[in-house]
Amino acid sequence: MVLGGLELGLRICGYGYPTSFFLRTKIDGQEYYVPNDRFGFRFFPAYLARTPVPQRMPVKKPANTCRIFLFGESAAQGDPDPSFGAGRYLQVQLRERYPGTDFEVVCVAMTAVNSHVILPIARECAKLDGDLWIIYMGNNEMIGPFGASTVFGSRVPATSLVRANLAVKSTRTGQWLEKLVQHWRPNSASPKTWEGLNMFKDRPLRYDDANRLRAYGNFKKNLADILRAGQGAGVPIILSTVGSNLKDCAPFGSAHPASWDESREREWEQLSRQGIAYETNGDFSNALAAFRKAAIIDPHYAELQFRMGDCERALTNATQALHDYELARDDDTLAFRADAAINHIIEEAATARAAAGVHFFDAARLLAENSPSGIPGNELFYEHVHLNFAGNYLLGRAFAEQAAKLLPESLRLRARGEWAAAEFCDRRLAATLWDRSRVWQENFSRVSMPPFTSQLNDVPRARFYMANLKRMSAQMNDRTREESRGIYTEALAAAPGDYPLHQNFAQFLSQIGEVPEAIAQEGKCGELLPQNPEAAFKAGALLVRAGDTSEAEKSFVRALEIRKEYVPALNELGMLLANQQRTKEAANYFTRALAINPGYPEVYVNWGFMDQCGGNLNQAEARYQQAASLQPAGPAAYFNQAVTLAGQHRRAESMNGFRAAIYMNPQFWQARYLLGMELAGENKLDEAQAQFAEVTRLRPDFDRAHLNYAVALARRGKLEEAQKEFQTTLKLNPTNGIARQNLAAVEANLAALKLRGVETK
């Protein structure tokens, strides 16, 4: 009774969070299921929790609708941009092939999850009138929640303990108790901020580690229960193996046995160095001979296996090369890819339940068969497991072909034509040149940080990315821009209620400078998913760019009304107020943001920048250092180092640091501004002007950027442009005496030149 009363009281007070994957809501008078953005709180610290793909699904499935649930992790979701994931290509394929039926592909995949998280999602989906399940999972079994090398809590507890733990956390009482425990016994091992794969660098796992073997057992149990949930609902299931990049993704970590003696290690090292020397000189036969001798001493050193694969491939021994690359993946001590054991468990589970509606599909083989020499690489993958546009089309097409076999015969008989080609699907999804460049650039920033930079193939991968981005950049002109706009218009005419299309169109319009239209598209997104604060937040950022700071502030506040703990809005609202010299209000928003997520580096950078602009250099330095400690290998660390070097008047080194931060994050406007200041100090006015111009585009509400841009323009004799920038500075900050003084001087010069009849433009 006491526990029941406590639970009831907490719920009445609104304490805690819902734990279901979907929430019911009304949009335009109709009931929909929408993702619960706090679903991940049971599995991750709240400030690290990933969120589901924004979408909506009618509570009552409409007539002539086939509902397909796609389960998995980030690879199934379509990371880094789910709007171009395999599920999206699957939906286009089925809708085009079978007109008259609405194929509703509901992506319930999430970043960083594994089978422990997918099981409760599956049990919930079993009650939601699905017609088909597709399961593509296995990459995160070791690093995800309760995995063998996880950083999010307990490592490989028994599944019974995991489920008991999750059951307790599904109650408000359990959530309250967990918060008490975290308060009194904070988990110092958990990451302070999201660093992607780099969070797991200190959790290596050899192939024969006992924790790894237990994780396989947990995966097997969870998979069996996931399949049982689908079978209980009478839903046919396509269970797939998981593909990975073998040829162009070297192991992230390698380790020798702990029991090695010095003599064996010396012999192995000598053979390995000898093989590397031969390989460097292009003598692959002798390199392979040396590597094979080393492999007799230690056959499970992942990097050695990868080098052997490279040599076998150079000698056109594709079959053996594939085998070596697979061993390199399986022996990788940072287990970020589904290995042979995971795929074997998947195949066994499908085979055992074949008579009960589970259909096996070997995606790993499909991806290999569609790769040069039968070895998957950069042709289909961005990096280790995430498929690029070509890879997602291939997988989506294969899923469509498998799904077609399970459709009712009456529907199959209405099939029209052939499966849609990649070009058609790309137009339907508006995968334009601009979007491709954006996604590749985002991934380039990702692979430019650890642990990717520690891989053997880091340099050739960087060259591959740069060549790809350069090729796309050369094609981006007025003609392709208008073609891309036309593709969006065509795609939205075919699917006017498609949230990702409106969202991507807004990004495209923003990218080409059509800010008012971009704001209108974000408004459409807000209408489609009014419970999601993202559209209001992005509209606010666009309004800042449009120079309408008053409406921007309202938009950020609206995002916070939808979700009061939405840290991106708190952070941007703080920066907006800081740029208006409303520093006390700004500090309040920064404080609120860090109370919710103390590991959000952007808040420390923004707050530090506000302090720096206000002359509080010591406090600014402390905040920059805090941001750097949260991202020790990221842009914040380079930025902090560059600020320190600038303070020591080591200008050349500081400029390199600012450039590195910008390279990792092209939107890092504070780094651009300070780089512009350093360049101006070196009298490199063209470069300084370019940086200040970009800052005024990214943060047009920052008066100092306009001021310095104006000064750079004036020093280069561009007086009319300088005049406009000085005027903008004064509009943003009427008390800026330097801008007023310079504006008077520029206007006097312009008047004098006009009297002399000199052209000033």
N, C-alpha and C positions, 0 to 999 in steps of 0.2 A: 504493500500500500504506500509506503514511504517513497519507494522508487517510482511507482506509478504517479504519485502526486508531484514528485520532482520533475518527471518527464512532461506531465501536463502543464505544469507551471512554466517550464522553459519554453514550451511550444507557444503558450499563450503570450509570453513576453517577446516572442519572435527571435529567441536565441537560436544560434546554430544555422545549419544549411541543409537543404534537401539533398539526398544522396542518389536519387534516380538519375538515369542518363537523360531522360526526356521530362519536360514539364508541359503541362497543359496551359494554353492561353487562348484568348480570343483576339483575332485580327480581322477588322472590318466585319464583325458580327459572326465570323465563322471560327469554330474551334480547331486549333492546330496543336501538334506536338512540336516543341522547339527544344534544342539542346540545353542542358543545364550547365552553365559555365563553371559551376562549382562542383561538378561531378568528381573531378580529380582530387578534391581535398582529402578524401579518405586514403589516398594512395601516395600523395606527395605533400610536402610542406605547402601551405596555401600560397606562399609567394613564388613557388616553383611550379605549381600545378599548370599543366597544359589544358587547353580548352578544345571542345569538339568543333567541327566545321559548322559555321553558321548556316542554318537551313530551316525549313518548316515542312511539316508533313500533316495532312488533314487527319483529324482523329477518326473520322469515318471515311474509309477508303472509297473514292469515287468509283462509279461503274466504269467498266472497260479500262481498269488500271491494274497493272502488274507491278507489285511492290517488291523490290529486291534490296536486301540488306547486305552491305559490303563491310566485313569485319577485318580488323588488322591494326597495324601500327602506322608509322609515318609513311612507309613505302606504299601501303594500300591507300592511305589518305591522299597521296600525291605531293608530298613535301618536295620542294619548298612552296609550291602554289597548288593547293587542292583543286582549284578551278580547272587545272589541266591534268588531273589525275586519271588513272585507268578507269575509275568509276564514271567519270564524265564522258570518256570516249565510249564506254560500254553503253551508256544511255543514248547517245547520239546514234550509235549503230543499230540498236534495237528499235528505236522510234522510226528510223528511216526504213528499216527492212520490213517492219510490220505496222503500216499506217492504220490509224483507227484505234490503236491501243496506246494508252499513255504508260510508258515504262518509267516508273518512279524509282530511281536508284538512290537509296538512302545510305550515305557514307557514315558509318558509326566507328570508323577507325580514328585513332588518336596518336599523336606524337608521344614517344617514350613509354607507352604502355606495353604490357605483355599479357600472357594468358590469364594471370591472376585478375587483371582488370577487365579483360574481354569476357570472362565467364559471366559476371553479373550483367553486363550489357546484353549478352546473348539471352540470358533468362528473361530479361525485360522485353527484348524484341520478340520472344516466343509468344507474347500476348498481343502483338501489334499487327496481326493479319498480314504477315509476310507471305509471298508466293515463292520466294527463292532466297537462299543464303549463299553467299560466296565468302570463303575464308582464306585470307592470304596473310598469314602471320608466322612469326618465329624469329625475327631479327633481334628482339629485345629480351629474350628469355633470361639472359645472364645479367643484363644491366638494368632492366625494368624493376618495378616494385617487387620486393621479396626474392629478387634474383640472386645469383651466386656472387656477383661483384657490384651489386647495387650500392648507391650512396644515399638512398631515400629511406633507409630504415633497416629492419632485420634482414639478415641474409639467409636465404633458403630455409625458413621454418617449414614444418610439416603443413600440408594443405589444410588440415583440420584446424590448426592454430591460426592460419591466415584467414580462414573463413569465419572463425569465432571472433577474431579481431575486427574484421569488417562488419560483422553483425552488430557488435557493440557500438562501433562508430556510426552505425546507421541511426542510432538513437541520439536525441539531444543530450541526454545524460552522459552518454559515452563521449560525445564531442566536448562537453564541459569538463569531464575528467581528464581527457587528453590535453586540453588547454592548461589545466592545472599542472599536470605532469611536465609539460613543455616549459611552463613558467619556472618551476622549481628545479627541473633537471633538463636544461636545454641540451639538445643534441648537437655538440660541437662538430661532429663528423659530417653533418649535412652541409651541402654547398650553400654559400651565402647568396649566390645569384646564379642564374641560368647560364651555363657555359657550354652547352651542347655536349659533344663527346669528350671534351677535355675534362669534364667532371670526374671521369672514371680512370684517369691516367694512373692513379695510385692504387688501383684495384686489379692488378694483373691476375690472370687465371690460366694456369697450364692446362693442357688437354686432359690430363688425368687427375686434376684437382677433385677432391672428394665433394666439394661444394658444387662443382660443375656437374658431377654425376647425379647428385641429389636434384639439381635443377632440371635435368632431363626427366627424372621421375615425376616431378611436380607438373611439368609441361604435359606429360602423357596423361596424368589424371585430369588436369584441367581441360585438355582437348577432348577427352572422353565425355566429360560432363557438358561441354559446349555442344557437342554432337547430340548428346542425349536430350538437351533442351530443344534443339531444332527438330529432332525426330518426334519428341513428345507433342510438338505443335503441328506435326504432319507436313513439315516444310522440306522439300528436297534441298540438298546441300551440295555445293561444289567445294571440295576441300583441295587446296592447291599447295604444292611445294613453293619455296621462296627462292628467287634468283638473286645473284649478287655479282658485283664487278670482280672478276678474277684477274684479267690481263692487265688492267690499268689501275689496280688498287693493291699496293704492296701491304704487307701486314703492318698493323699499328704497333705491335709489340712482339718481342721474341725473348725466350728465356731458356737457359740450359737447366739440366736437372740440379736440384739442390745438393745432391750427393757427389758432385763432380770433384775429382782430385786435380791438383795443379798440372800434373803431367798430361792428362787427357785434354785439359783445357788448352795447354800450350800447343799440343799437336793439332787440335781442332783449329785454333787461331792461325797457325802456320798454313794449313791447307786452305783455309778460307781466304786469307790474304793472297795466297798464290792464285786461287781461282778468280778473285776480283781483279787482280792484275791482268790475267789472261783475258777476262771478259772486257775490261776497259780497252784493251788493244784489239778487240774484235776476234780473238782466237777462241771461239765458243767451244770447240771440241776439247781443247786442253783445259779450259775453264770448267767444263762439265766433268771431266775426269777428276779434277781436284775437288770439286764440290761433292761428287759421289763418295770419294774417300772420307770427306768430312762428315757426310751423312751417315756413314757406317758408325762413326763415333757418337753422333747425336742426330738421329733421324727426325727429331721433332722441333728443330730450330726453324721457326717460320720463315725468317728472311732468307735462309739458305735454300729452302724449298722454292721460294719465289724466284731467286736467282737461277736455280736450275730450270724452272719453267721458262724464264726469259731465254736461256741458252737453247733449250729444246725448240722453242718457237723460232729462234733465229736459224736453227738447223732444219727447219720445216718438219719437225717431229711433233705435229699438232696433238696427237692422242696422248703422248707422254707429257707434253707441256700442260695440257688440261689437267692431267692427274697431279702434276707437281703444284700447279696453282691451287687446286682444291685442297691439297695437303697444307699449303701455306695458309689458306683461309682457316682450315680446321685447327691448326696449331697456333694461330694468332692469339697471343695472351690477352689482348683487348678484344673481347668477343662481341663485336658490333654487327656481325653478319650471321645469318642462320647457317649452321654448319651441316655436314653430312648426317650427323646423328639426329638433328632436328628434322631434316627432310625425310629421314628414314622413319621416324616416329609418325610423321604426317602420312606417309604412304601406307604404313602398317595400319593406322587407324582407319583410313578410307577403305582399305581392302577388307578389314574385318567387318565393316558395316555396309559393304556394297549392297547387300540384299535388303538393307533397311533405308535406302534412299540417299546414301552418301556416295558421291561420284568423285573419283580421284582425277585430278588434273596436274600434270607435271610442268608447271611454269618454268622451273629451272631449266628443264630440257628445251622447252620452246625458245627461251632467250638464247641458249647456247646454239641451237640449230639456226638461228637467225643472226648469228654473229660471224665475222670473218674467222675462218679456221675452226669454227665451232667453239670459240672461247669468248665469253661475254666481256665487253670492255666499254670504253668511252662512247662507242657508237650508240649504246642504249642507256648508259648510266651517267649521272652527273658526277658521282663519287663512288661510295662503297655499295650502297643499296638503293638509292633513290633514282628512279627511272626518269630519263629526260623525255622530251615530247615524243620522239620516235619510239622509245621504250614503252611509254604509257599507251600510245596508240596500239602497239603490238599486243600488249597484255589485255587492253580493253577489247580489242577485236577477238582475241582468243576466248575471253570470258563470254563474249556475245555468242560465239559459235557453240560453246558448251551449254550456255543457257537455252539456246534455240532447241537443243535436243530434248529439253525438259518442259517445253511449252505444250499446252493442250494441242491436240492434232488439228482442231478447228482453226486455231490461230496460226499454226505452222503452214497450213494450206493457203493462207492469205499472204505468204511471204512475197515481197516485191523485189525483183532484180537481184543484184549481187550485194555483198557487204560494201558499205561506203568506204571509199578510198580515204587515205590520210588527209589529202587536201580538202576534201569535202568536210570531214570532221573538224579540221582546224578552222574552217570558215564558220561552222556552226558554233564553235566554242570561242571564236574571235581570238585565235592564237596568232596574233599579228606579229610582224617583225618587231614592233616596239615592245610588245609583251615578252617575246622571246628574249630580247636583249635585257629587259628588266630582270627576268628570272635568272638568266645566266649570270648577270652581274651580281645578283643577291647570293648566288651559290659561289661565285668567285670570292666574295668577301668571306664566306664560310670556310672555304678550303685554304684561305690565306692565313688561317690561325691554327694553333695546335688543336688536336694531335695530327692534323693533316700535314703540317709543315715538317713533321718528324718522319714522314714516310719516305721510303726509298725513291718513289716516283714523283716527289713533290715538284721538282723543276720541270720535267716534261709535261706534267699536268698543268702547271702555270702557263707554259708556252701554248699548250692546247687551248686553254681558256682565252688567253690574250688574242690568239689568232682568230678564234671564233667571234669574240667581241669586236675585234677590229673589222672583220668581214661584215658583221651586221651593222656596225656604225657607218661603214662606207655606203651602205644601201639606204640609210635613213635620210630621206630628203623630202622636198615638198610633194613629189608625186607619190611616194610610198606612204607619206603621212595621210594624204587624202584617200588613198586606197584602203588604209587601215580604218579610217573613219567610216568608209563605205561598208567595210566588213562588219563593223559593230552595228551599223544601222540595219543591215541585212539580218544579222544574228538576233538582234532584239525584236525585229519584226516577226521572226519565227518563234521566239520564246520571250514575250514581253514581261513575264513574271519571274525570269531567271535572275536570282540575286547575284551570283558570281559575275554574270555579264554586266550588270549595272555597276558593280563594284570595280571591275577591271576597266570599264569604260571611263569611270571617274579617274582612275589612275592614269589612263592614256591621255585624257584631256588635260589633266594636271601637268603631265610630262611635256606636252606640246604647248603649254601656256594658256590653254582655254579654261581659265579658272572658273568663271561664272557657270559654264556648262558643266564643269566637274562638280560644282556645288549642287547643281540641280540633280545630277545622277546620284550623289550621296543622299539627297532628299528622297529619291525613289527607293534606295536601299532602306532608309528609315521607315518608309511606308510598308515595305515588305516584311521587315523584321523590327517592329517598333520596340521590342523588349531588349534589343541588342544596342549597347551604347556606342559601338564602333562607328556607325554612320554619323552620329552626332559629333563624335570626337573628330573624325576625319573632315567633316564639314567645317568644324571650328578651325582646324589647321589650314584649310583652304581659304577661309575667310581672313585669316591672318595674312596669307599671301596676297589676297585681294586688297589688303589695306583697311578692311572693315573690322577694326579691333572690337568695337562695341558689340556687333553681332557675333563675332568670334567668341567673346566672353560668354554671351548667352548660350551659344552652342555647347561650349565646354560644361557650363552649368547644367544644361539639359542632359548631357551624358552622365553627369553625376547624380541627377535626379533618377535616371534609369538604374544606375548602380553606384551607390555612394562610395564604394571602395575601389572605383576604377582608377588605378594609379596613373595611366597615361594622361587622362584628363586633368588630374590634380597637378601633375608635373607641367603640362603645357599651360594650364591656367596660371600657375606660379610664374612661369617664364614670361607670359604675356603681361602680367602685372608688374614684374620686375622691369620690363622694358618701358613701362609707363611711369617708372620711378615710384611705384606703390610698393615699396620694399617690405613693409610690415605685413601687408596682406599676402604678398608673394611668399614670404617666409612661413606664414601660416599654412599655405597649401603645400609647401615643400615638407613641412613637419608632418602634416596629415599623411602625405604620400609615404614617407619613411616609416611612420608608425604601422602602416599596413604592410609595406614591403621594404624592409631595411636593406635589402640587397639590390636595389634598383639604381644602377650607376648613373643613369642620365639625370636623376634628381640631384645627386651630389655635384655633377658637372654644372648643371644649370644654377644651382645655389652658389657654387663657388664662383661662377662667372659673374653673378650678380654682386657678390662680395668684391671681386676684382674690379669691376666697373665702379663700385662705390669707394674704392681705395683701401678696402680692408684686405690687404694682400696676405697676411698671415692666416686669416680664416679661410681665404680662398685656397691657399696652398693645402691646408688641412683637408678641405673637402675634396680637392683633386686627388690627394693621396688616398683618401677613402675610396673614391671611384676606382682608382688604379688597383687597390687591393682586391676589389671585387672582380676585376677583369685583368689579372696579372699578365695575360698574353693578348689582350684585346686593345681596341683603339683608345680606351680611357687611360691605359698604362702609358702608351706612347704620348698621349696628350699631356699627361702629368709630367713626364720626363722632359718634354719639350718646353713646358712652362718654366720648369726649374732651370733648364739650360738658358732660356731667354733671360731669366733673372740674373744669370751669371755672365751675361753678354757674350755667350758662346753661340753666336747667331747662326752660323752654318749648321751646327749640330741641331740646334732647336728647330730650324726649318725642315731638316730631315725628319725629325720626330713628328712635326705637324703633318708633313706629307704622308708619313706612314699611317697616322690616324685617319686621314682623309681617304687614303687608299683602301683601308678596311671598311670605312663608313663614309661614302661620298656625301651624305647628308649632314655630316658633322660640321655645322656652320661656325661653332666657336673656334674650332681648329683652323678653319678657313680665314676667319677674321684675324686671329693672332698671327697666322702665316702672312697675311696681307700686311700687317704692321711691320713684321720683320723684313719683308721684301721692300717695303717703302723705305725703311731705314737703310737698306742697301742701295737705294735709289733705282731699284728695278721696278719702274713705274708701270710698265705694261703688265707684268705678272701680278703686281699688287692690285692694279685696277681690276684684273680678271677675278681675283679672289674676292674683292669687295663687292663686285657686281653680283657674284654668285651668292654672297651672304644676303644682299638686299633682295634677291629672288627667294631665298629660303626663309629669311626672317625680315620681311619688309617693315616690321614694327620696331626694329632695332635702330635707334637714331644714330648711334656711333658708326654703324656700317655706312649709312648714307653720307655722314659727315666725311669719313675717310675716303669714300668713293669720290665724293665731290672734290676733295683736295687733290686726289690723284688725277682726276680729269682736268682740273684747273692748271695743275703743274704741266700737263701735256698740251695745254692750249685749247682744250675743248670747253670753251666758256659757257655756251648755252646749256650743254648737258650738265656742267658743274652747277650752274644756276638752279636748275630743276632739283638737283640732289640737295643743295643747301636749303632750298625752300621746303623740301620734304622733311629734312632734319628739323627745321623749325616748326613744322606742322606737328611732328611727333613730340618735340620738346621745345616749347616756345622760350624757355629760359636759357637755351644754349647760346652763350655769348660768342663763342668761337665761330659758330655757324653764321650768326648775325653779322659779325665783323667781316667774315670772308665773303658773304653774300653781297654786302655793300661794295667791297672792293671789286668783285666780279662784275656787278652791275655798272660800276663806274667805268671799268675797262670796256664793257660792251657798248656803253653810250659813246665813249671816245672813238671806238672803232667805227661805230655807225656814222658819226659825224664825218669821219674820213672816208666813208664809203667802202670800208673793208668788209668782205664776206666773213661772217663769224661762225658759220656752221662747219 
